[in-house]
């Protein structure tokens, strides 16, 4: 069995590049126009993401987040910031 995580978003095509880089995923399918990034075969298993377009903007705090654990955190953070990520607090010790 495999789990999928559905992320509601206003612009899934704009976000898919970020999630591919953040998780090391690649698009494996498009279901009804939803981009579906999933782990690359050589990577450890992880959930499939479904970026579901919604009409309404987010209101309030996200109730779900995805933790990532890259081998080179500094380089990974730099790449995600290049793609538009913004730091929201001081880094914590691992």
C-alpha positions in Angstrom: 0.0 0.0 0.0 1.2 3.6 -0.7 -0.1 6.8 0.9 -0.8 9.9 -1.1 -0.8 13.5 0.4 -3.1 15.9 -1.3 -2.1 19.6 -1.2 -4.7 22.1 -2.0 -3.2 25.1 -3.8 -4.1 27.9 -6.1 -1.4 27.2 -8.7 -0.3 23.6 -8.8 1.9 24.0 -11.9 3.9 26.8 -10.2 4.4 24.7 -7.1 5.3 21.4 -8.6 8.9 22.5 -9.4 9.4 23.5 -5.8 8.1 20.1 -4.5 10.2 18.2 -7.0 13.3 19.9 -5.8 12.3 19.8 -2.1 11.7 16.1 -2.1 13.8 14.8 -5.0 10.6 13.7 -6.7 9.6 13.8 -10.4 6.2 14.1 -12.0 4.9 10.6 -12.7 1.4 11.5 -13.9 -1.3 14.1 -14.2 -4.8 13.2 -13.0 -7.4 15.5 -14.4 -4.7 18.2 -14.7 -3.3 17.7 -11.2 0.5 17.3 -11.3 1.5 14.2 -9.3 5.1 14.1 -8.2 6.4 10.9 -6.6 9.7 9.4 -5.4 12.3 8.5 -8.0 12.8 4.7 -8.2 16.2 4.9 -6.6 15.1 7.1 -3.7 13.6 5.8 -0.4 9.9 5.3 -0.6 7.7 8.2 0.3 4.1 9.4 -0.2 2.9 10.4 -3.6 1.9 14.1 -3.7 -1.2 15.3 -5.5 -1.3 19.1 -6.1 -5.0 19.8 -6.2 -6.1 23.1 -7.6 -8.7 25.0 -5.6 -10.4 28.3 -6.2 -10.1 29.9 -2.7 -6.9 31.2 -1.2 -5.6 29.7 2.0 -7.0 31.3 5.2 -5.3 30.6 8.5 -2.5 28.3 9.6 -1.6 25.2 7.6 -2.6 22.1 9.5 -0.1 19.8 7.7 3.5 20.2 6.7 6.2 18.0 5.2 9.5 17.5 7.0 12.5 16.8 4.8 15.9 15.4 5.9 18.5 16.1 3.2 22.1 14.9 3.4 23.4 18.5 2.8 20.9 20.8 4.6 22.6 24.0 3.7 22.8 23.3 0.0 19.2 22.1 0.0 17.9 25.2 1.8 19.8 27.4 -0.7 18.2 25.6 -3.6 14.7 25.9 -2.1 15.2 29.6 -1.4 16.3 30.0 -5.0 12.9 28.5 -6.0 11.0 31.0 -3.8 11.1 29.5 -0.3 11.3 32.0 2.6 12.7 31.2 6.1 10.1 31.8 8.8 12.3 31.4 11.9 15.7 30.5 13.2 17.0 27.0 12.3 16.8 24.4 15.0 19.6 22.0 15.9 19.2 18.5 14.6 
